[in-house]
Amino acid sequence: MGEAKRRKETLGDKYGQETRIMPGVPITKAQAEQFTQWTTRGAWIGIGAMVAVWVTVRFIGPSFGWWQIVN
């Protein structure tokens, strides 16, 4: 008998179903991993936007202020 058949016999109805992260919480391990990937991607996008705003305010903003004083 193969390992898959043996596992199917021991698990019964639960065979082939995804496991939950905790009993009583309706979130599977795959959903939790996908959530982690999305939030990590969102955090990096936020960090990139913050750097872009900082560069704009720090370097580009003062140059426009100087131009108005000269004219």
All heavy atoms as TSV, in Angstrom:
chain	resi	resn	atom	element	x	y	z
A	1	MET	N	N	0.849	-1.176	0.000
A	1	MET	CA	C	0.000	0.000	0.000
A	1	MET	C	C	0.892	1.236	0.000
A	1	MET	O	O	1.863	1.323	0.722
A	1	MET	CB	C	-0.891	-0.010	1.248
A	1	MET	CG	C	-1.818	1.175	1.312
A	1	MET	SD	S	-2.839	1.204	2.783
A	1	MET	CE	C	-3.884	-0.189	2.517
A	2	GLY	N	N	0.521	2.217	-0.809
A	2	GLY	CA	C	1.312	3.435	-0.918
A	2	GLY	C	C	1.055	4.388	0.236
A	2	GLY	O	O	0.074	4.267	0.977
A	3	GLU	N	N	1.958	5.316	0.378
A	3	GLU	CA	C	1.851	6.290	1.468
A	3	GLU	C	C	0.598	7.150	1.333
A	3	GLU	O	O	-0.057	7.469	2.322
A	3	GLU	CB	C	3.097	7.185	1.480
A	3	GLU	CG	C	3.134	8.200	2.602
A	3	GLU	CD	C	3.182	7.568	3.987
A	3	GLU	OE1	O	3.712	6.442	4.130
A	3	GLU	OE2	O	2.664	8.193	4.922
A	4	ALA	N	N	0.245	7.543	0.104
A	4	ALA	CA	C	-0.948	8.374	-0.098
A	4	ALA	C	C	-2.209	7.626	0.316
A	4	ALA	O	O	-3.106	8.206	0.938
A	4	ALA	CB	C	-1.044	8.808	-1.552
A	5	LYS	N	N	-2.292	6.350	-0.021
A	5	LYS	CA	C	-3.470	5.570	0.366
A	5	LYS	C	C	-3.545	5.414	1.879
A	5	LYS	O	O	-4.622	5.497	2.477
A	5	LYS	CB	C	-3.438	4.204	-0.294
A	5	LYS	CG	C	-3.693	4.247	-1.774
A	5	LYS	CD	C	-3.681	2.862	-2.376
A	5	LYS	CE	C	-3.909	2.905	-3.867
A	5	LYS	NZ	N	-3.874	1.570	-4.474
A	6	ARG	N	N	-2.405	5.201	2.496
A	6	ARG	CA	C	-2.369	5.058	3.946
A	6	ARG	C	C	-2.803	6.361	4.619
A	6	ARG	O	O	-3.575	6.367	5.584
A	6	ARG	CB	C	-0.948	4.675	4.386
A	6	ARG	CG	C	-0.833	4.309	5.840
A	6	ARG	CD	C	0.569	3.815	6.215
A	6	ARG	NE	N	0.952	2.668	5.409
A	6	ARG	CZ	C	2.024	2.624	4.586
A	6	ARG	NH1	N	2.790	3.677	4.475
A	6	ARG	NH2	N	2.319	1.545	3.899
A	7	ARG	N	N	-2.323	7.484	4.101
A	7	ARG	CA	C	-2.701	8.783	4.653
A	7	ARG	C	C	-4.200	9.036	4.459
A	7	ARG	O	O	-4.871	9.553	5.340
A	7	ARG	CB	C	-1.892	9.889	3.957
A	7	ARG	CG	C	-1.986	11.218	4.651
A	7	ARG	CD	C	-1.127	12.296	4.005
A	7	ARG	NE	N	0.208	11.865	3.711
A	7	ARG	CZ	C	0.766	11.883	2.488
A	7	ARG	NH1	N	0.078	12.326	1.459
A	7	ARG	NH2	N	1.996	11.471	2.294
A	8	LYS	N	N	-4.721	8.634	3.316
A	8	LYS	CA	C	-6.141	8.828	3.038
A	8	LYS	C	C	-6.995	8.010	4.001
A	8	LYS	O	O	-8.040	8.470	4.469
A	8	LYS	CB	C	-6.449	8.433	1.594
A	8	LYS	CG	C	-7.865	8.729	1.169
A	8	LYS	CD	C	-8.083	8.446	-0.290
A	8	LYS	CE	C	-9.485	8.783	-0.717
A	8	LYS	NZ	N	-9.707	8.564	-2.143
A	9	GLU	N	N	-6.549	6.826	4.320
A	9	GLU	CA	C	-7.296	5.987	5.262
A	9	GLU	C	C	-7.271	6.575	6.669
A	9	GLU	O	O	-8.279	6.550	7.374
A	9	GLU	CB	C	-6.730	4.569	5.282
A	9	GLU	CG	C	-7.108	3.747	4.080
A	9	GLU	CD	C	-6.536	2.336	4.152
A	9	GLU	OE1	O	-5.828	2.032	5.140
A	9	GLU	OE2	O	-6.799	1.552	3.232
A	10	THR	N	N	-6.134	7.116	7.080
A	10	THR	CA	C	-6.044	7.640	8.449
A	10	THR	C	C	-6.784	8.961	8.606
A	10	THR	O	O	-7.399	9.212	9.643
A	10	THR	CB	C	-4.573	7.839	8.870
A	10	THR	OG1	O	-3.936	8.709	7.956
A	10	THR	CG2	C	-3.847	6.516	8.923
A	11	LEU	N	N	-6.763	9.825	7.568
A	11	LEU	CA	C	-7.422	11.129	7.669
A	11	LEU	C	C	-8.917	11.053	7.389
A	11	LEU	O	O	-9.691	11.866	7.902
A	11	LEU	CB	C	-6.778	12.132	6.715
A	11	LEU	CG	C	-5.349	12.552	7.061
A	11	LEU	CD1	C	-4.794	13.470	5.985
A	11	LEU	CD2	C	-5.298	13.235	8.405
A	12	GLY	N	N	-9.329	10.139	6.564
A	12	GLY	CA	C	-10.749	9.986	6.266
A	12	GLY	C	C	-11.296	11.156	5.470
A	12	GLY	O	O	-10.817	11.470	4.396
A	13	ASP	N	N	-12.328	11.832	5.989
A	13	ASP	CA	C	-12.978	12.954	5.288
A	13	ASP	C	C	-12.087	14.183	5.168
A	13	ASP	O	O	-12.287	15.022	4.300
A	13	ASP	CB	C	-14.274	13.353	5.999
A	13	ASP	CG	C	-15.338	12.274	5.876
A	13	ASP	OD1	O	-15.223	11.456	4.946
A	13	ASP	OD2	O	-16.257	12.264	6.718
A	14	LYS	N	N	-11.118	14.306	6.049
A	14	LYS	CA	C	-10.250	15.490	6.032
A	14	LYS	C	C	-9.144	15.388	4.982
A	14	LYS	O	O	-8.388	16.340	4.799
A	14	LYS	CB	C	-9.617	15.693	7.408
A	14	LYS	CG	C	-10.620	16.073	8.474
A	14	LYS	CD	C	-9.931	16.341	9.777
A	14	LYS	CE	C	-10.930	16.738	10.842
A	14	LYS	NZ	N	-10.276	17.039	12.113
A	15	TYR	N	N	-9.047	14.280	4.291
A	15	TYR	CA	C	-7.988	14.092	3.296
A	15	TYR	C	C	-8.175	15.060	2.125
A	15	TYR	O	O	-9.250	15.188	1.577
A	15	TYR	CB	C	-7.980	12.653	2.777
A	15	TYR	CG	C	-6.887	12.383	1.763
A	15	TYR	CD1	C	-5.575	12.250	2.168
A	15	TYR	CD2	C	-7.179	12.294	0.411
A	15	TYR	CE1	C	-4.570	12.014	1.246
A	15	TYR	CE2	C	-6.186	12.058	-0.520
A	15	TYR	CZ	C	-4.880	11.920	-0.093
A	15	TYR	OH	O	-3.876	11.700	-1.001
A	16	GLY	N	N	-7.131	15.784	1.769
A	16	GLY	CA	C	-7.169	16.709	0.649
A	16	GLY	C	C	-7.618	18.110	1.009
A	16	GLY	O	O	-7.551	19.012	0.183
A	17	GLN	N	N	-8.094	18.320	2.220
A	17	GLN	CA	C	-8.510	19.658	2.640
A	17	GLN	C	C	-7.295	20.407	3.179
A	17	GLN	O	O	-6.394	19.820	3.765
A	17	GLN	CB	C	-9.586	19.576	3.720
A	17	GLN	CG	C	-10.884	18.990	3.231
A	17	GLN	CD	C	-11.913	18.929	4.353
A	17	GLN	OE1	O	-11.614	19.211	5.503
A	17	GLN	NE2	N	-13.125	18.549	4.002
A	18	GLU	N	N	-7.308	21.717	2.970
A	18	GLU	CA	C	-6.197	22.521	3.472
A	18	GLU	C	C	-6.287	22.643	4.983
A	18	GLU	O	O	-7.366	22.683	5.563
A	18	GLU	CB	C	-6.238	23.916	2.845
A	18	GLU	CG	C	-5.950	23.907	1.360
A	18	GLU	CD	C	-5.721	25.304	0.841
A	18	GLU	OE1	O	-4.940	26.049	1.462
A	18	GLU	OE2	O	-6.334	25.631	-0.176
A	19	THR	N	N	-5.124	22.714	5.615
A	19	THR	CA	C	-5.091	22.839	7.074
A	19	THR	C	C	-5.273	24.294	7.471
A	19	THR	O	O	-4.883	25.215	6.758
A	19	THR	CB	C	-3.754	22.309	7.631
A	19	THR	OG1	O	-2.678	23.019	7.008
A	19	THR	CG2	C	-3.602	20.831	7.344
A	20	ARG	N	N	-5.868	24.508	8.609
A	20	ARG	CA	C	-6.114	25.850	9.123
A	20	ARG	C	C	-4.932	26.263	9.998
A	20	ARG	O	O	-4.212	25.429	10.538
A	20	ARG	CB	C	-7.400	25.875	9.921
A	20	ARG	CG	C	-8.592	25.384	9.104
A	20	ARG	CD	C	-9.854	26.059	9.556
A	20	ARG	NE	N	-11.021	25.621	8.836
A	20	ARG	CZ	C	-11.458	26.176	7.715
A	20	ARG	NH1	N	-10.805	27.159	7.180
A	20	ARG	NH2	N	-12.553	25.745	7.120
A	21	ILE	N	N	-4.750	27.596	10.135
A	21	ILE	CA	C	-3.620	28.058	10.935
A	21	ILE	C	C	-3.844	27.793	12.425
A	21	ILE	O	O	-2.899	27.534	13.156
A	21	ILE	CB	C	-3.309	29.545	10.686
A	21	ILE	CG1	C	-4.509	30.427	10.967
A	21	ILE	CG2	C	-2.807	29.772	9.299
A	21	ILE	CD1	C	-4.204	31.909	10.933
A	22	MET	N	N	-5.103	27.874	12.858
A	22	MET	CA	C	-5.471	27.561	14.237
A	22	MET	C	C	-6.862	26.951	14.231
A	22	MET	O	O	-7.683	27.319	13.391
A	22	MET	CB	C	-5.500	28.830	15.106
A	22	MET	CG	C	-4.149	29.376	15.455
A	22	MET	SD	S	-4.185	30.922	16.411
A	22	MET	CE	C	-5.549	30.738	17.493
A	23	PRO	N	N	-7.134	26.058	15.136
A	23	PRO	CA	C	-8.492	25.524	15.202
A	23	PRO	C	C	-9.480	26.634	15.567
A	23	PRO	O	O	-9.234	27.434	16.457
A	23	PRO	CB	C	-8.422	24.484	16.320
A	23	PRO	CG	C	-6.984	24.191	16.509
A	23	PRO	CD	C	-6.237	25.406	16.069
A	24	GLY	N	N	-10.573	26.704	14.839
A	24	GLY	CA	C	-11.585	27.719	15.109
A	24	GLY	C	C	-11.410	28.997	14.307
A	24	GLY	O	O	-12.280	29.838	14.294
A	25	VAL	N	N	-10.265	29.154	13.634
A	25	VAL	CA	C	-10.029	30.337	12.802
A	25	VAL	C	C	-10.197	29.911	11.351
A	25	VAL	O	O	-9.506	29.002	10.886
A	25	VAL	CB	C	-8.609	30.907	13.031
A	25	VAL	CG1	C	-8.344	32.093	12.132
A	25	VAL	CG2	C	-8.417	31.283	14.482
A	26	PRO	N	N	-11.124	30.541	10.614
A	26	PRO	CA	C	-11.413	30.072	9.250
A	26	PRO	C	C	-10.423	30.580	8.205
A	26	PRO	O	O	-10.797	31.002	7.124
A	26	PRO	CB	C	-12.814	30.627	8.999
A	26	PRO	CG	C	-12.855	31.880	9.787
A	26	PRO	CD	C	-12.035	31.596	11.017
A	27	ILE	N	N	-9.125	30.542	8.521
A	27	ILE	CA	C	-8.094	30.981	7.585
A	27	ILE	C	C	-7.127	29.818	7.369
A	27	ILE	O	O	-6.604	29.250	8.329
A	27	ILE	CB	C	-7.337	32.204	8.136
A	27	ILE	CG1	C	-8.296	33.374	8.340
A	27	ILE	CG2	C	-6.209	32.611	7.202
A	27	ILE	CD1	C	-7.684	34.557	9.048
A	28	THR	N	N	-6.890	29.490	6.106
A	28	THR	CA	C	-5.978	28.397	5.804
A	28	THR	C	C	-4.546	28.916	5.764
A	28	THR	O	O	-4.300	30.124	5.716
A	28	THR	CB	C	-6.325	27.745	4.456
A	28	THR	OG1	O	-6.167	28.716	3.419
A	28	THR	CG2	C	-7.750	27.216	4.447
A	29	LYS	N	N	-3.605	27.997	5.759
A	29	LYS	CA	C	-2.200	28.378	5.707
A	29	LYS	C	C	-1.864	29.080	4.398
A	29	LYS	O	O	-1.082	30.034	4.375
A	29	LYS	CB	C	-1.313	27.146	5.874
A	29	LYS	CG	C	-1.317	26.597	7.272
A	29	LYS	CD	C	-0.368	25.429	7.426
A	29	LYS	CE	C	-0.375	24.921	8.847
A	29	LYS	NZ	N	0.557	23.811	9.039
A	30	ALA	N	N	-2.480	28.667	3.303
A	30	ALA	CA	C	-2.228	29.310	2.011
A	30	ALA	C	C	-2.742	30.748	2.019
A	30	ALA	O	O	-2.093	31.662	1.486
A	30	ALA	CB	C	-2.892	28.519	0.895
A	31	GLN	N	N	-3.901	30.986	2.630
A	31	GLN	CA	C	-4.439	32.348	2.710
A	31	GLN	C	C	-3.556	33.231	3.583
A	31	GLN	O	O	-3.332	34.404	3.265
A	31	GLN	CB	C	-5.859	32.318	3.258
A	31	GLN	CG	C	-6.868	31.738	2.308
A	31	GLN	CD	C	-8.223	31.528	2.966
A	31	GLN	OE1	O	-8.320	31.339	4.181
A	31	GLN	NE2	N	-9.268	31.566	2.158
A	32	ALA	N	N	-3.041	32.688	4.667
A	32	ALA	CA	C	-2.159	33.452	5.542
A	32	ALA	C	C	-0.862	33.812	4.818
A	32	ALA	O	O	-0.358	34.929	4.945
A	32	ALA	CB	C	-1.857	32.662	6.811
A	33	GLU	N	N	-0.337	32.887	4.042
A	33	GLU	CA	C	0.892	33.152	3.282
A	33	GLU	C	C	0.646	34.208	2.209
A	33	GLU	O	O	1.480	35.106	2.002
A	33	GLU	CB	C	1.386	31.856	2.640
A	33	GLU	CG	C	2.725	31.988	1.954
A	33	GLU	CD	C	3.224	30.660	1.438
A	33	GLU	OE1	O	3.066	29.648	2.150
A	33	GLU	OE2	O	3.775	30.635	0.330
A	34	GLN	N	N	-0.494	34.153	1.552
A	34	GLN	CA	C	-0.832	35.145	0.536
A	34	GLN	C	C	-0.994	36.536	1.168
A	34	GLN	O	O	-0.540	37.535	0.615
A	34	GLN	CB	C	-2.112	34.748	-0.179
A	34	GLN	CG	C	-2.457	35.627	-1.354
A	34	GLN	CD	C	-3.728	35.180	-2.046
A	34	GLN	OE1	O	-4.552	34.467	-1.463
A	34	GLN	NE2	N	-3.891	35.581	-3.287
A	35	PHE	N	N	-1.604	36.602	2.329
A	35	PHE	CA	C	-1.738	37.871	3.043
A	35	PHE	C	C	-0.371	38.452	3.383
A	35	PHE	O	O	-0.140	39.658	3.226
A	35	PHE	CB	C	-2.569	37.665	4.324
A	35	PHE	CG	C	-2.680	38.892	5.167
A	35	PHE	CD1	C	-3.541	39.909	4.812
A	35	PHE	CD2	C	-1.927	39.025	6.319
A	35	PHE	CE1	C	-3.655	41.054	5.590
A	35	PHE	CE2	C	-2.026	40.153	7.099
A	35	PHE	CZ	C	-2.888	41.167	6.740
A	36	THR	N	N	0.542	37.610	3.814
A	36	THR	CA	C	1.895	38.064	4.132
A	36	THR	C	C	2.591	38.612	2.896
A	36	THR	O	O	3.259	39.647	2.967
A	36	THR	CB	C	2.711	36.908	4.736
A	36	THR	OG1	O	2.033	36.405	5.884
A	36	THR	CG2	C	4.096	37.363	5.139
A	37	GLN	N	N	2.436	37.949	1.755
A	37	GLN	CA	C	3.054	38.424	0.521
A	37	GLN	C	C	2.494	39.787	0.108
A	37	GLN	O	O	3.252	40.686	-0.273
A	37	GLN	CB	C	2.839	37.420	-0.606
A	37	GLN	CG	C	3.623	36.143	-0.438
A	37	GLN	CD	C	3.278	35.109	-1.494
A	37	GLN	OE1	O	2.296	35.261	-2.211
A	37	GLN	NE2	N	4.072	34.060	-1.582
A	38	TRP	N	N	1.180	39.950	0.188
A	38	TRP	CA	C	0.558	41.230	-0.199
A	38	TRP	C	C	0.993	42.361	0.725
A	38	TRP	O	O	1.288	43.469	0.269
A	38	TRP	CB	C	-0.965	41.102	-0.182
A	38	TRP	CG	C	-1.512	40.532	-1.450
A	38	TRP	CD1	C	-1.779	39.213	-1.693
A	38	TRP	CD2	C	-1.838	41.234	-2.642
A	38	TRP	NE1	N	-2.260	39.080	-2.968
A	38	TRP	CE2	C	-2.307	40.300	-3.570
A	38	TRP	CE3	C	-1.780	42.569	-2.992
A	38	TRP	CZ2	C	-2.719	40.659	-4.832
A	38	TRP	CZ3	C	-2.196	42.933	-4.266
A	38	TRP	CH2	C	-2.654	41.979	-5.163
A	39	THR	N	N	1.011	42.107	2.022
A	39	THR	CA	C	1.381	43.174	2.952
A	39	THR	C	C	2.857	43.537	2.822
A	39	THR	O	O	3.209	44.710	2.960
A	39	THR	CB	C	1.058	42.786	4.398
A	39	THR	OG1	O	1.673	41.525	4.717
A	39	THR	CG2	C	-0.440	42.679	4.618
A	40	THR	N	N	3.707	42.560	2.547
A	40	THR	CA	C	5.122	42.851	2.337
A	40	THR	C	C	5.305	43.701	1.089
A	40	THR	O	O	6.056	44.688	1.095
A	40	THR	CB	C	5.928	41.548	2.212
A	40	THR	OG1	O	5.739	40.770	3.402
A	40	THR	CG2	C	7.402	41.822	2.021
A	41	ARG	N	N	4.622	43.355	0.016
A	41	ARG	CA	C	4.694	44.142	-1.219
A	41	ARG	C	C	4.184	45.566	-0.975
A	41	ARG	O	O	4.788	46.542	-1.427
A	41	ARG	CB	C	3.884	43.468	-2.317
A	41	ARG	CG	C	3.985	44.170	-3.655
A	41	ARG	CD	C	3.259	43.412	-4.740
A	41	ARG	NE	N	3.891	42.120	-4.955
A	41	ARG	CZ	C	3.223	40.969	-5.092
A	41	ARG	NH1	N	1.908	40.949	-5.060
A	41	ARG	NH2	N	3.868	39.844	-5.283
A	42	GLY	N	N	3.086	45.693	-0.253
A	42	GLY	CA	C	2.543	47.017	0.052
A	42	GLY	C	C	3.492	47.850	0.895
A	42	GLY	O	O	3.613	49.061	0.695
A	43	ALA	N	N	4.177	47.204	1.831
A	43	ALA	CA	C	5.140	47.928	2.667
A	43	ALA	C	C	6.289	48.462	1.822
A	43	ALA	O	O	6.718	49.610	1.999
A	43	ALA	CB	C	5.667	47.011	3.766
A	44	TRP	N	N	6.799	47.670	0.894
A	44	TRP	CA	C	7.897	48.135	0.035
A	44	TRP	C	C	7.447	49.266	-0.876
A	44	TRP	O	O	8.204	50.214	-1.131
A	44	TRP	CB	C	8.477	46.990	-0.781
A	44	TRP	CG	C	9.430	46.162	0.027
A	44	TRP	CD1	C	9.256	44.880	0.439
A	44	TRP	CD2	C	10.701	46.575	0.547
A	44	TRP	NE1	N	10.334	44.481	1.182
A	44	TRP	CE2	C	11.240	45.487	1.260
A	44	TRP	CE3	C	11.411	47.761	0.478
A	44	TRP	CZ2	C	12.472	45.577	1.892
A	44	TRP	CZ3	C	12.646	47.828	1.112
A	44	TRP	CH2	C	13.159	46.742	1.813
A	45	ILE	N	N	6.215	49.199	-1.365
A	45	ILE	CA	C	5.686	50.300	-2.187
A	45	ILE	C	C	5.591	51.572	-1.342
A	45	ILE	O	O	5.951	52.661	-1.799
A	45	ILE	CB	C	4.324	49.912	-2.799
A	45	ILE	CG1	C	4.526	48.826	-3.859
A	45	ILE	CG2	C	3.613	51.123	-3.373
A	45	ILE	CD1	C	3.245	48.201	-4.359
A	46	GLY	N	N	5.140	51.445	-0.112
A	46	GLY	CA	C	5.061	52.595	0.786
A	46	GLY	C	C	6.427	53.182	1.095
A	46	GLY	O	O	6.596	54.410	1.147
A	47	ILE	N	N	7.419	52.329	1.292
A	47	ILE	CA	C	8.779	52.811	1.553
A	47	ILE	C	C	9.310	53.567	0.334
A	47	ILE	O	O	9.918	54.633	0.458
A	47	ILE	CB	C	9.703	51.636	1.929
A	47	ILE	CG1	C	9.327	51.096	3.309
A	47	ILE	CG2	C	11.171	52.058	1.896
A	47	ILE	CD1	C	9.983	49.784	3.674
A	48	GLY	N	N	9.058	53.032	-0.858
A	48	GLY	CA	C	9.499	53.707	-2.083
A	48	GLY	C	C	8.829	55.060	-2.255
A	48	GLY	O	O	9.482	56.046	-2.631
A	49	ALA	N	N	7.542	55.138	-1.967
A	49	ALA	CA	C	6.821	56.413	-2.074
A	49	ALA	C	C	7.347	57.413	-1.052
A	49	ALA	O	O	7.502	58.601	-1.358
A	49	ALA	CB	C	5.327	56.184	-1.869
A	50	MET	N	N	7.646	56.948	0.142
A	50	MET	CA	C	8.162	57.827	1.175
A	50	MET	C	C	9.530	58.394	0.770
A	50	MET	O	O	9.801	59.583	0.961
A	50	MET	CB	C	8.278	57.083	2.506
A	50	MET	CG	C	8.751	57.963	3.649
A	50	MET	SD	S	8.852	57.096	5.226
A	50	MET	CE	C	10.120	55.897	4.889
A	51	VAL	N	N	10.377	57.577	0.190
A	51	VAL	CA	C	11.687	58.042	-0.275
A	51	VAL	C	C	11.516	59.067	-1.393
A	51	VAL	O	O	12.211	60.093	-1.414
A	51	VAL	CB	C	12.561	56.848	-0.727
A	51	VAL	CG1	C	13.795	57.315	-1.475
A	51	VAL	CG2	C	12.949	55.995	0.475
A	52	ALA	N	N	10.591	58.812	-2.308
A	52	ALA	CA	C	10.356	59.755	-3.409
A	52	ALA	C	C	9.868	61.102	-2.876
A	52	ALA	O	O	10.336	62.163	-3.328
A	52	ALA	CB	C	9.347	59.172	-4.389
A	53	VAL	N	N	8.970	61.091	-1.918
A	53	VAL	CA	C	8.481	62.342	-1.327
A	53	VAL	C	C	9.604	63.046	-0.588
A	53	VAL	O	O	9.772	64.266	-0.679
A	53	VAL	CB	C	7.276	62.073	-0.396
A	53	VAL	CG1	C	6.941	63.290	0.446
A	53	VAL	CG2	C	6.081	61.632	-1.208
A	54	TRP	N	N	10.419	62.298	0.136
A	54	TRP	CA	C	11.531	62.897	0.878
A	54	TRP	C	C	12.521	63.564	-0.068
A	54	TRP	O	O	12.963	64.697	0.187
A	54	TRP	CB	C	12.240	61.824	1.710
A	54	TRP	CG	C	13.397	62.398	2.476
A	54	TRP	CD1	C	13.344	63.073	3.652
A	54	TRP	CD2	C	14.775	62.365	2.090
A	54	TRP	NE1	N	14.613	63.458	4.024
A	54	TRP	CE2	C	15.504	63.032	3.086
A	54	TRP	CE3	C	15.451	61.820	1.007
A	54	TRP	CZ2	C	16.885	63.172	3.026
A	54	TRP	CZ3	C	16.826	61.969	0.944
A	54	TRP	CH2	C	17.534	62.637	1.940
A	55	VAL	N	N	12.869	62.895	-1.158
A	55	VAL	CA	C	13.794	63.482	-2.132
A	55	VAL	C	C	13.192	64.753	-2.721
A	55	VAL	O	O	13.881	65.769	-2.882
A	55	VAL	CB	C	14.142	62.453	-3.241
A	55	VAL	CG1	C	14.824	63.115	-4.419
A	55	VAL	CG2	C	15.017	61.351	-2.677
A	56	THR	N	N	11.917	64.716	-3.035
A	56	THR	CA	C	11.254	65.896	-3.593
A	56	THR	C	C	11.280	67.054	-2.607
A	56	THR	O	O	11.645	68.180	-2.961
A	56	THR	CB	C	9.801	65.558	-3.964
A	56	THR	OG1	O	9.804	64.485	-4.906
A	56	THR	CG2	C	9.097	66.752	-4.559
A	57	VAL	N	N	10.923	66.803	-1.372
A	57	VAL	CA	C	10.864	67.877	-0.372
A	57	VAL	C	C	12.270	68.365	-0.026
A	57	VAL	O	O	12.504	69.566	0.111
A	57	VAL	CB	C	10.121	67.384	0.894
A	57	VAL	CG1	C	10.264	68.361	2.043
A	57	VAL	CG2	C	8.664	67.143	0.576
A	58	ARG	N	N	13.211	67.458	0.087
A	58	ARG	CA	C	14.557	67.809	0.547
A	58	ARG	C	C	15.383	68.524	-0.513
A	58	ARG	O	O	16.098	69.474	-0.217
A	58	ARG	CB	C	15.273	66.533	1.004
A	58	ARG	CG	C	16.697	66.713	1.446
A	58	ARG	CD	C	16.763	67.559	2.718
A	58	ARG	NE	N	18.119	67.694	3.182
A	58	ARG	CZ	C	18.903	68.726	2.900
A	58	ARG	NH1	N	18.462	69.697	2.147
A	58	ARG	NH2	N	20.125	68.789	3.371
A	59	PHE	N	N	15.327	68.075	-1.746
A	59	PHE	CA	C	16.209	68.609	-2.781
A	59	PHE	C	C	15.496	69.479	-3.813
A	59	PHE	O	O	15.988	70.538	-4.182
A	59	PHE	CB	C	16.938	67.459	-3.493
A	59	PHE	CG	C	17.849	66.695	-2.573
A	59	PHE	CD1	C	17.538	65.406	-2.188
A	59	PHE	CD2	C	18.997	67.275	-2.073
A	59	PHE	CE1	C	18.366	64.699	-1.338
A	59	PHE	CE2	C	19.838	66.586	-1.216
A	59	PHE	CZ	C	19.520	65.290	-0.843
A	60	ILE	N	N	14.350	69.051	-4.286
A	60	ILE	CA	C	13.674	69.786	-5.350
A	60	ILE	C	C	12.923	70.985	-4.782
A	60	ILE	O	O	12.930	72.069	-5.363
A	60	ILE	CB	C	12.736	68.847	-6.135
A	60	ILE	CG1	C	13.567	67.733	-6.779
A	60	ILE	CG2	C	11.943	69.602	-7.182
A	60	ILE	CD1	C	12.755	66.645	-7.428
A	61	GLY	N	N	12.288	70.831	-3.636
A	61	GLY	CA	C	11.530	71.916	-3.019
A	61	GLY	C	C	12.360	73.150	-2.730
A	61	GLY	O	O	11.982	74.269	-3.121
A	62	PRO	N	N	13.498	73.031	-2.055
A	62	PRO	CA	C	14.306	74.225	-1.786
A	62	PRO	C	C	14.815	74.927	-3.052
A	62	PRO	O	O	14.964	76.147	-3.060
A	62	PRO	CB	C	15.488	73.681	-0.975
A	62	PRO	CG	C	14.938	72.480	-0.305
A	62	PRO	CD	C	13.987	71.879	-1.301
A	63	SER	N	N	15.043	74.195	-4.114
A	63	SER	CA	C	15.513	74.845	-5.339
A	63	SER	C	C	14.425	75.745	-5.923
A	63	SER	O	O	14.719	76.807	-6.467
A	63	SER	CB	C	15.953	73.802	-6.366
A	63	SER	OG	O	14.849	73.052	-6.814
A	64	PHE	N	N	13.165	75.374	-5.814
A	64	PHE	CA	C	12.081	76.239	-6.273
A	64	PHE	C	C	11.938	77.456	-5.366
A	64	PHE	O	O	11.638	78.548	-5.834
A	64	PHE	CB	C	10.765	75.474	-6.352
A	64	PHE	CG	C	10.656	74.570	-7.528
A	64	PHE	CD1	C	10.407	73.225	-7.367
A	64	PHE	CD2	C	10.813	75.066	-8.817
A	64	PHE	CE1	C	10.310	72.382	-8.461
A	64	PHE	CE2	C	10.711	74.239	-9.918
A	64	PHE	CZ	C	10.458	72.881	-9.745
A	65	GLY	N	N	12.172	77.302	-4.086
A	65	GLY	CA	C	12.111	78.435	-3.168
A	65	GLY	C	C	13.210	79.434	-3.453
A	65	GLY	O	O	13.016	80.645	-3.397
A	66	TRP	N	N	14.386	78.983	-3.776
A	66	TRP	CA	C	15.508	79.852	-4.105
A	66	TRP	C	C	15.212	80.627	-5.380
A	66	TRP	O	O	15.530	81.804	-5.485
A	66	TRP	CB	C	16.771	79.005	-4.291
A	66	TRP	CG	C	17.933	79.813	-4.737
A	66	TRP	CD1	C	18.721	80.612	-3.947
A	66	TRP	CD2	C	18.435	79.940	-6.059
A	66	TRP	NE1	N	19.685	81.203	-4.708
A	66	TRP	CE2	C	19.533	80.811	-6.022
A	66	TRP	CE3	C	18.055	79.393	-7.274
A	66	TRP	CZ2	C	20.258	81.143	-7.153
A	66	TRP	CZ3	C	18.782	79.723	-8.397
A	66	TRP	CH2	C	19.873	80.587	-8.322
A	67	TRP	N	N	14.571	79.982	-6.341
A	67	TRP	CA	C	14.271	80.630	-7.622
A	67	TRP	C	C	13.304	81.795	-7.429
A	67	TRP	O	O	13.419	82.813	-8.082
A	67	TRP	CB	C	13.683	79.593	-8.581
A	67	TRP	CG	C	13.403	80.152	-9.940
A	67	TRP	CD1	C	12.195	80.459	-10.461
A	67	TRP	CD2	C	14.357	80.517	-10.931
A	67	TRP	NE1	N	12.334	80.972	-11.718
A	67	TRP	CE2	C	13.661	81.014	-12.038
A	67	TRP	CE3	C	15.748	80.467	-10.996
A	67	TRP	CZ2	C	14.295	81.458	-13.179
A	67	TRP	CZ3	C	16.368	80.886	-12.135
A	67	TRP	CH2	C	15.654	81.379	-13.218
A	68	GLN	N	N	12.372	81.668	-6.505
A	68	GLN	CA	C	11.407	82.759	-6.273
A	68	GLN	C	C	12.074	83.940	-5.568
A	68	GLN	O	O	11.722	85.081	-5.790
A	68	GLN	CB	C	10.245	82.252	-5.439
A	68	GLN	CG	C	9.349	81.311	-6.198
A	68	GLN	CD	C	8.233	80.736	-5.320
A	68	GLN	OE1	O	8.255	80.912	-4.111
A	68	GLN	NE2	N	7.287	80.065	-5.933
A	69	ILE	N	N	13.056	83.699	-4.732
A	69	ILE	CA	C	13.747	84.772	-4.023
A	69	ILE	C	C	14.590	85.588	-5.010
A	69	ILE	O	O	14.648	86.813	-4.931
A	69	ILE	CB	C	14.629	84.189	-2.896
A	69	ILE	CG1	C	13.743	83.579	-1.801
A	69	ILE	CG2	C	15.528	85.259	-2.319
A	69	ILE	CD1	C	14.504	82.820	-0.764
A	70	VAL	N	N	15.243	84.931	-5.962
A	70	VAL	CA	C	16.104	85.600	-6.934
A	70	VAL	C	C	15.290	86.492	-7.841
A	70	VAL	O	O	15.692	87.619	-8.165
A	70	VAL	CB	C	16.905	84.565	-7.753
A	70	VAL	CG1	C	17.669	85.235	-8.873
A	70	VAL	CG2	C	17.835	83.815	-6.848
A	71	ASN	N	N	14.150	86.046	-8.281
A	71	ASN	CA	C	13.343	86.836	-9.229
A	71	ASN	C	C	12.599	87.826	-8.472
A	71	ASN	O	O	11.935	88.493	-8.208
A	71	ASN	CB	C	12.431	85.939	-10.065
A	71	ASN	CG	C	13.250	85.157	-11.067
A	71	ASN	OD1	O	14.286	85.614	-11.501
A	71	ASN	ND2	N	12.791	83.987	-11.410
